[in-house]
Amino acid sequence: MNLSGIPFLTLVLSSVLIVAAIIDFRVQKIPNMLSVPTMVAGLAYHSLANGWSGFIFSSEGLAIGIGIFIIPYMMGGMGAGDAKLMGAVGAMIGPKGCVLACLFTAIAGGIYALVVFLFNIQYLKGFIARSAITVKAFAFTRTFIPISADESEKKPRLCYGIAIAIGTLLYVFIDGFGYQFPI
């Protein structure tokens, strides 16, 4: 679905993503008061515009957004707010758009993490050393024994709401120019 024909959804989604990125950067949390109304708005809009098929379209996007991000959340890699925000994105742009937005978000998140690591070079060095030791231990013992960072070591902050905003807005921008993704 091309959002360029729906300026209301594009405006709402863009606004929500920018606000979520700012709040996540400031307080490291994406509030439900932002994600849940966006989910409801996406479901309501598509239901009113296209009936039952619009509801299904939006529900599939919602489920895919949360479903893809629930795994990293359960592994402790991100917060529940990130998963709910991606669900809200899915409710707005549907299943195909959500998968593509997740892909762009993963790329943006990787670049963002690299930049954060580069600005925290001491942590990066320690991370590489711990990872090398973990890999060596696994190679010799066939047992995965992760080595945690020191309690005193300052861990860099990674606010994934920023990556979600960048990745999704990039998808919406490209989609707005009418590019047809081959999936």
C-alpha positions as CSV (number, residue, x, y, z in Angstrom):
1,M,0.0,0.0,0.0
2,N,1.4,3.4,-1.0
3,L,1.0,5.9,1.8
4,S,1.6,8.8,-0.5
5,G,-2.1,8.7,-1.4
6,I,-3.0,9.0,2.3
7,P,-1.4,12.2,3.6
8,F,-3.3,12.0,6.9
9,L,-1.7,8.6,7.8
10,T,1.7,9.8,6.6
11,L,1.5,13.0,8.8
12,V,0.2,11.1,11.8
13,L,2.8,8.3,11.5
14,S,5.7,10.8,10.9
15,S,4.6,12.9,13.9
16,V,4.4,9.9,16.2
17,L,7.8,8.6,15.1
18,I,9.5,11.9,15.7
19,V,7.9,12.3,19.1
20,A,8.8,8.7,20.0
21,A,12.4,9.2,19.0
22,I,12.7,12.4,21.1
23,I,11.1,10.8,24.1
24,D,13.2,7.7,23.8
25,F,16.4,9.7,23.6
26,R,15.4,11.8,26.6
27,V,14.0,9.2,29.0
28,Q,14.9,5.8,27.3
29,K,11.2,4.8,27.2
30,I,8.5,4.9,24.6
31,P,5.2,5.6,26.4
32,N,2.1,3.5,25.8
33,M,0.2,6.9,25.6
34,L,1.9,7.3,22.2
35,S,1.9,3.7,20.8
36,V,-1.6,2.5,21.8
37,P,-3.6,5.4,20.3
38,T,-1.5,5.1,17.2
39,M,-2.4,1.4,16.9
40,V,-6.1,2.3,17.5
41,A,-5.9,5.1,14.9
42,G,-4.4,2.7,12.3
43,L,-7.0,0.0,12.9
44,A,-9.9,2.5,12.9
45,Y,-8.7,4.3,9.8
46,H,-8.2,1.2,7.7
47,S,-11.5,-0.3,9.0
48,L,-13.5,2.8,8.2
49,A,-11.8,3.2,4.8
50,N,-11.9,-0.4,3.7
51,G,-14.2,-2.3,6.0
52,W,-13.3,-5.8,7.2
53,S,-10.4,-6.1,4.7
54,G,-9.0,-2.9,6.1
55,F,-9.2,-4.2,9.6
56,I,-7.5,-7.4,8.6
57,F,-4.8,-5.4,6.7
58,S,-4.1,-3.2,9.8
59,S,-4.3,-6.1,12.3
60,E,-1.8,-8.1,10.3
61,G,0.6,-5.2,10.3
62,L,0.1,-4.7,14.0
63,A,0.8,-8.4,14.7
64,I,3.9,-8.5,12.4
65,G,5.4,-5.4,14.0
66,I,5.0,-6.7,17.5
67,G,5.9,-10.2,16.4
68,I,9.2,-9.3,14.9
69,F,10.3,-7.1,17.8
70,I,9.0,-9.3,20.6
71,I,12.0,-11.7,20.1
72,P,14.7,-9.1,20.8
73,Y,12.5,-7.8,23.7
74,M,12.3,-11.3,25.2
75,M,16.1,-11.6,24.9
76,G,16.6,-8.3,26.7
77,G,17.9,-6.5,23.6
78,M,15.2,-3.8,23.6
79,G,12.3,-2.5,25.6
80,A,8.6,-3.4,25.2
81,G,7.9,0.1,24.1
82,D,10.0,-0.5,21.0
83,A,7.9,-3.6,20.1
84,K,4.7,-1.7,20.7
85,L,5.9,1.2,18.6
86,M,6.6,-1.2,15.7
87,G,3.2,-2.6,16.2
88,A,1.7,0.8,15.9
89,V,3.8,1.3,12.7
90,G,2.4,-2.0,11.4
91,A,-1.2,-0.9,12.2
92,M,-0.7,2.2,10.1
93,I,1.2,0.8,7.1
94,G,0.1,-2.9,7.0
95,P,2.0,-6.1,6.8
96,K,4.2,-5.6,3.7
97,G,5.1,-2.1,4.8
98,C,5.8,-3.3,8.3
99,V,8.2,-6.0,7.1
100,L,10.0,-3.5,4.9
101,A,10.1,-0.8,7.7
102,C,11.5,-3.5,10.0
103,L,14.2,-4.2,7.5
104,F,15.1,-0.5,7.1
105,T,14.9,-0.2,10.9
106,A,17.4,-3.0,11.3
107,I,19.8,-1.3,8.9
108,A,19.4,2.0,10.6
109,G,19.8,0.4,14.0
110,G,23.0,-1.3,13.0
111,I,24.5,2.0,11.7
112,Y,23.2,3.7,14.8
113,A,24.8,1.1,17.1
114,L,28.1,1.4,15.2
115,V,28.1,5.2,15.7
116,V,27.3,4.8,19.4
117,F,30.1,2.2,19.8
118,L,32.5,4.5,18.0
119,F,31.7,7.3,20.4
120,N,32.3,4.9,23.3
121,I,35.6,3.4,22.1
122,Q,36.6,2.0,25.5
123,Y,33.4,0.1,25.7
124,L,33.9,-1.1,22.2
125,K,37.4,-2.4,23.0
126,G,36.1,-4.2,26.1
127,F,33.1,-5.7,24.1
128,I,35.5,-7.0,21.4
129,A,37.8,-8.5,24.0
130,R,34.8,-10.2,25.9
131,S,33.4,-11.5,22.6
132,A,36.7,-13.0,21.6
133,I,37.1,-14.8,24.9
134,T,33.5,-16.0,24.6
135,V,34.1,-17.4,21.1
136,K,37.4,-19.1,22.2
137,A,35.7,-20.7,25.2
138,F,32.9,-21.9,23.0
139,A,35.4,-23.3,20.5
140,F,37.3,-25.3,23.1
141,T,34.4,-26.3,25.4
142,R,31.4,-26.3,23.1
143,T,29.6,-24.4,25.9
144,F,28.3,-20.9,25.4
145,I,29.6,-18.9,28.4
146,P,29.0,-15.1,27.8
147,I,31.2,-12.7,29.7
148,S,29.4,-9.7,31.1
149,A,30.7,-6.2,31.2
150,D,32.2,-4.9,34.5
151,E,29.6,-3.3,36.8
152,S,31.8,-0.2,36.8
153,E,32.0,0.0,33.0
154,K,29.8,2.7,31.6
155,K,27.5,1.1,29.0
156,P,26.5,3.2,26.0
157,R,22.8,4.0,25.6
158,L,21.1,2.8,22.5
159,C,17.6,4.3,22.1
160,Y,16.0,2.0,19.5
161,G,13.1,4.4,19.0
162,I,15.5,6.5,17.0
163,A,16.3,3.6,14.7
164,I,12.6,2.8,14.3
165,A,11.8,6.4,13.4
166,I,14.7,6.6,10.9
167,G,14.0,3.2,9.3
168,T,10.2,3.7,9.0
169,L,10.5,7.3,7.8
170,L,13.0,6.1,5.2
171,Y,10.5,3.4,4.0
172,V,7.6,5.9,3.9
173,F,9.8,8.4,2.0
174,I,10.8,5.8,-0.6
175,D,7.2,4.4,-0.8
176,G,6.0,8.0,-1.2
177,F,7.9,8.2,-4.5
178,G,6.1,5.2,-5.8
179,Y,8.9,2.7,-5.6
180,Q,7.5,-0.9,-5.8
181,F,9.4,-3.2,-3.5
182,P,9.7,-6.7,-5.0
183,I,8.1,-8.6,-2.0
